[in-house]
Amino acid sequence: MKRNKHNATLIWSMLIIICLPIVILLTVVQINAFNEEFYMTEYKKYNISSVTGMEFQDLNRVTTKLINYINDDEDNLKIYAKIQGEKREVFGQREKQHMVDVKKLFQKGFSVRNFSLSMVILALSMLSVTQKDMYKSIFYSSLLALIVTVSLIILIKIDFYKYFTYFHEVFFNNDLWLLDPRTDVLINMLPLEFFIDITSKIGSWFLAIQIIMFTLSLTILKKD
């Protein structure tokens, strides 16, 4: 009986250790990736209006539709705007096809996050009877997440483009993400510097949350 109880506790603990960081990370990604204000700040920072030849108002409108599309609130990316003084469709076929892949990736991410959240809620409710086991699970979850995150931050700081490329090679089964800045508006709207900034912001948020969880769970465990 004790052995069965121990095994059950171990399973619930492992679910928290694995699933809780996934829930937090994907939620942080969603918050930042769909934050239009962040995009506008980046556009001003890197003078994207001048780079793309689009008015700031049009950039704002295109970004809203782009975010809505990824969030599955829009059916297509057929958008027209003035570019270099000429009204034309903003995105070409290659850009649209890549965004189809991006949308699918985000939607899969939402599904993974929601499933992981249900597992975390279930595991926490099962361990709530023995709160020490619950806080131990949260402690080890945040500790593992901190180790992995710090390791990734070091690697990314060394060569962001290298690991940015690895990310695309792992999550996309084509080369549609390789766009030409001479012809493709999307890569000019969202240059490498944008992804460095948003990755840094996501990493900072995630790291801060894990540090808080680590500190609180450790403090509670020390009191017992």
Secondary structure as UniProt FT lines:
FT   HELIX           2..33
FT   HELIX           36..45
FT   TURN            46..47
FT   HELIX           48..52
FT   HELIX           56..70
FT   TURN            71..72
FT   STRAND          80..83
FT   TURN            84..85
FT   STRAND          86..89
FT   HELIX           93..127
FT   TURN            128..129
FT   HELIX           131..158
FT   HELIX           160..171
FT   TURN            176..177
FT   TURN            181..183
FT   HELIX           185..189
FT   HELIX           192..223
//
